Amino acid sequence: LGHDITYEAELTFAMTAEDIVAEIAALKERMDPEPGEWLIANRWDQYKYPEMVTRWQLDEIAPENPVRLNRVYRGVAVNTLVFEMMGIRDEDPSTWPDWWLEDPADLTFEDKIFRAPRSLTINGRTQEYVIPTGAFVGSRASRLVASPGSFPGSGAARRDTGAPDAADPFETDVQSVHLGALEMLSLGVTSIVDPSSRMGYHMQVYQAALNRGLLAGLRIPAVYEGTFFTHSLDAMRDHLGGIHVNNLGDSWLRWRGAKFYADGGAGTRSAWLSESFSGWEEFEGEQNLGIPVEADYDAREAQFRVAALEFGWDLHTHTCGDMAMRQTVDLYKELMDEIHAQRPEADLRWSLIHAYLPIEPETRTLEEMAEYGIIASVNPVFNW
């Protein structure tokens, strides 16, 4: 967060493509980047806008700077210079990747490559092609676009700002925590939870910040370890066993809980649902019930048992759809009963992350969550 708000643009409140362009223009004016330095913004959501911003709009204000806009969840948008840095030229079909004119076969229905008609002059002949606008949604589609780290020597515009050298990502992240802590405290927020430690990395960053006094009085009472999807039981045991600790820390910083994914998201139309997403006729052509990460009850139970019963980690599960919530609550109840039978005093602070649909008639979970003290960890950036 600290790095975002200091050196990048915030798109949460943008409601049109023109708003996005204005934010990038303001960022460019503020950072005064050299040609080739990146301009980065975060948290766009195409459902807010009458039309999604295109690379050609971004080109008008930043023709000499690569621009990357990170979606609020699973998505990216870039300007034309990024494609050119990848070796792609609009006027040279020999440089077009396989996905330029049509989607790759391995894209899921959560993935989308935005395209639009464009008149191109190739070998002296002008013709209309439907080509990428620069926006990609979904985890697989987004991976088609190279990130700033893919281009050696190219960094965000941070000259003469007092920021750490971008060549030292760990130090950059430690300083970002400090800036973020100051921002949170200025808003009256004194405690946060980090929902995924990227297999221990975030905890290292926070610990370094704490050791140097850079948390500035902000508490981080839970940093969830993970994130686990369809990992094998042996892989989970190797990872959690290699940490050697659980619930490490104090009231200022604590490593507690492991994060799992049960499904995708609402905006990417991949949440695991009991009823199809609306508009499936237009978007998917067949009923869309989302994408469960692990639909097999026994397989997910075995994963939860490794984390919660073998290693004692609290469970925190990304659940956007009602089927994801139903599966997770059923398993939580079973394991909580088992734990409390042995340790009635066990302080289980397990949660469902997002928890959008707790009152669907066929899958209702709200009352059971209340009975078992299962936390609904909601996210304001999505609530609109």
Residue pairs with C-beta under 8 A, 6 or more apart in sequence:
1 176
1 179
1 180
1 183
1 184
2 175
2 176
2 177
2 178
2 179
2 180
2 181
2 182
2 183
3 172
3 173
3 175
3 176
3 179
3 180
4 10
4 42
4 176
5 179
5 180
5 183
6 161
6 163
6 176
6 179
7 31
7 40
7 156
7 157
7 158
7 161
7 163
8 27
8 40
8 41
8 42
8 156
9 23
9 24
9 26
9 27
9 39
9 40
9 41
9 42
10 23
10 41
10 42
10 43
11 19
11 20
11 23
11 41
11 42
11 43
11 44
11 69
12 43
12 72
12 381
13 19
14 20
14 23
14 44
14 48
14 49
15 48
15 49
16 49
16 50
17 49
17 50
17 51
17 52
17 53
17 54
17 57
20 41
20 44
20 49
20 53
20 69
21 53
21 57
21 58
21 60
21 61
23 41
24 39
24 41
24 58
24 61
24 62
24 67
24 69
25 61
27 39
27 41
28 39
28 61
28 62
28 65
31 37
31 39
31 156
31 157
31 158
31 161
32 157
33 39
33 65
33 157
33 159
34 157
34 159
35 64
35 65
36 64
36 65
36 66
36 154
37 65
37 154
37 155
37 156
37 157
37 159
38 65
38 66
38 67
38 68
38 148
38 154
38 155
38 156
38 157
39 62
39 65
39 66
39 67
39 68
39 156
39 157
40 67
40 68
40 69
40 70
40 148
40 156
41 67
41 68
41 69
41 70
42 69
42 70
42 72
43 70
43 71
43 72
43 381
44 53
44 69
44 70
44 71
44 72
44 75
44 77
45 71
45 72
45 267
46 52
46 71
46 75
46 135
46 137
47 267
48 384
52 77
52 114
52 133
52 135
53 69
53 77
53 135
54 114
54 116
54 133
54 134
54 135
55 77
55 78
55 79
55 80
55 82
55 83
55 132
55 133
55 134
56 80
56 133
58 67
58 77
58 78
58 79
58 80
58 134
59 79
59 80
59 81
62 79
62 81
63 81
64 81
65 79
65 81
65 157
66 78
66 79
66 81
66 82
66 85
66 148
66 151
66 154
67 78
67 79
67 81
67 82
68 76
68 77
68 78
68 82
68 147
68 148
69 76
69 77
69 78
70 76
71 77
71 137
71 142
72 267
72 381
72 382
73 265
73 267
73 268
73 382
74 110
74 137
74 138
74 139
74 142
74 264
74 265
74 267
74 268
75 135
75 136
75 137
75 138
75 141
75 142
75 268
76 135
76 136
76 142
76 145
77 134
77 135
77 136
78 134
78 145
79 134
80 90
80 134
82 134
82 145
82 146
83 89
83 90
83 132
83 134
85 146
85 151
85 154
86 145
86 146
87 95
88 95
88 96
88 97
88 100
89 95
90 118
90 120
90 131
91 120
91 121
91 122
92 122
93 122
97 144
98 104
99 113
99 144
100 131
100 132
101 129
101 130
101 131
103 111
103 113
104 140
104 144
106 140
107 113
107 138
107 140
107 141
108 138
108 140
108 270
108 291
109 269
109 270
109 283
109 284
109 288
110 137
110 138
110 139
110 264
110 265
110 268
110 269
110 270
110 291
111 136
111 137
111 138
111 139
111 140
111 141
111 268
112 136
112 137
112 138
112 141
113 132
113 135
113 136
113 141
113 144
114 132
114 133
114 134
114 135
114 136
114 137
115 130
115 131
115 132
115 133
116 130
116 131
116 133
117 128
117 129
117 130
118 128
118 129
118 130
118 131
119 126
119 127
119 128
120 126
120 127
120 128
120 129
120 131
136 142
136 144
136 145
137 267
137 268
138 268
138 270
148 154
148 155
148 156
155 166
156 166
158 166
163 172
163 175
164 171
164 172
164 174
164 175
165 171
165 172
166 172
170 204
170 205
170 208
173 205
174 205
174 208
174 209
174 212
174 214
175 214
177 205
177 206
177 209
177 214
177 215
178 209
178 214
178 215
178 216
181 209
181 214
181 215
181 216
181 217
181 218
182 216
184 190
184 192
184 218
185 216
185 217
185 218
189 218
190 217
190 218
190 219
191 218
191 219
191 220
191 221
192 218
192 219
192 220
193 220
193 221
193 222
193 223
193 224
193 377
194 202
194 206
194 220
194 222
194 223
194 224
195 224
195 259
195 316
195 353
195 377
196 202
196 224
196 226
196 227
196 259
197 203
197 223
197 224
197 225
197 226
197 255
198 227
199 225
199 226
199 239
200 225
200 243
202 223
203 223
203 225
203 255
206 215
206 220
206 223
206 253
207 253
209 215
210 252
210 253
215 252
215 253
219 251
219 252
219 253
220 252
220 253
220 254
221 251
221 253
221 254
221 256
222 254
222 256
222 257
222 314
222 349
223 253
223 254
223 255
223 256
224 256
224 257
224 258
224 259
224 316
225 240
225 243
225 255
225 257
225 258
225 259
225 313
226 258
226 259
226 260
226 316
227 259
227 260
227 261
227 318
228 236
228 258
228 259
228 260
228 261
228 303
228 307
229 260
229 261
229 293
229 294
230 293
230 294
231 239
231 303
233 302
233 303
233 306
236 303
236 306
236 307
237 306
237 310
240 258
240 306
240 307
240 310
240 311
240 313
241 311
245 255
246 255
246 256
246 311
246 312
246 313
247 254
247 255
247 256
247 312
248 254
248 255
248 256
249 255
249 256
256 313
256 314
256 349
257 313
257 314
257 315
257 316
257 349
257 350
257 351
258 307
258 313
258 314
258 315
258 316
259 316
259 317
259 318
259 353
260 293
260 300
260 303
260 304
260 307
260 315
260 316
260 317
260 318
261 293
261 317
261 318
262 272
262 292
262 293
262 294
262 300
262 317
262 318
262 319
262 324
262 325
262 327
262 328
263 270
263 271
263 272
263 290
263 291
263 292
263 293
263 318
263 319
263 320
263 321
263 323
263 324
264 270
264 271
264 272
264 290
264 291
264 320
265 271
265 320
265 354
266 320
266 321
266 356
266 382
267 382
269 277
269 283
269 284
269 288
269 290
270 290
270 291
271 290
271 320
271 321
271 324
271 356
272 289
272 290
272 291
272 292
272 295
272 320
272 321
272 322
272 323
272 324
272 327
273 288
273 289
273 290
273 321
273 322
273 323
273 357
274 289
274 321
274 322
274 323
274 326
274 360
274 362
274 363
275 289
275 360
276 287
276 288
276 289
277 283
277 284
277 288
277 289
277 290
280 286
280 287
280 288
289 323
290 320
290 321
290 323
290 324
292 323
292 324
292 327
294 300
294 303
295 327
297 327
297 330
297 331
300 327
300 331
301 331
301 334
301 335
304 315
304 331
304 332
304 335
305 335
307 313
307 315
308 314
308 315
308 335
308 339
309 335
309 338
309 339
314 348
314 349
314 350
314 351
315 332
315 335
315 350
315 351
316 350
316 351
316 352
316 353
316 377
317 324
317 328
317 351
317 352
317 353
318 324
318 353
318 354
319 325
319 328
319 352
319 353
319 354
319 355
320 354
320 356
320 357
321 356
321 357
322 356
322 357
322 358
322 360
322 362
322 363
322 365
323 363
325 352
325 355
325 357
325 358
325 363
325 365
326 363
326 365
328 352
329 352
329 365
329 368
329 369
329 372
329 374
332 350
332 372
332 374
333 368
333 372
336 348
336 350
336 372
339 346
339 348
340 346
340 348
348 373
349 373
349 375
350 374
350 375
351 374
351 375
351 376
351 377
352 369
352 374
352 375
352 376
352 377
353 377
353 379
354 377
354 378
354 379
354 382
355 369
355 376
355 377
355 378
357 363
358 364
358 365
358 366
358 369
358 376
359 366
368 374
369 375
369 376
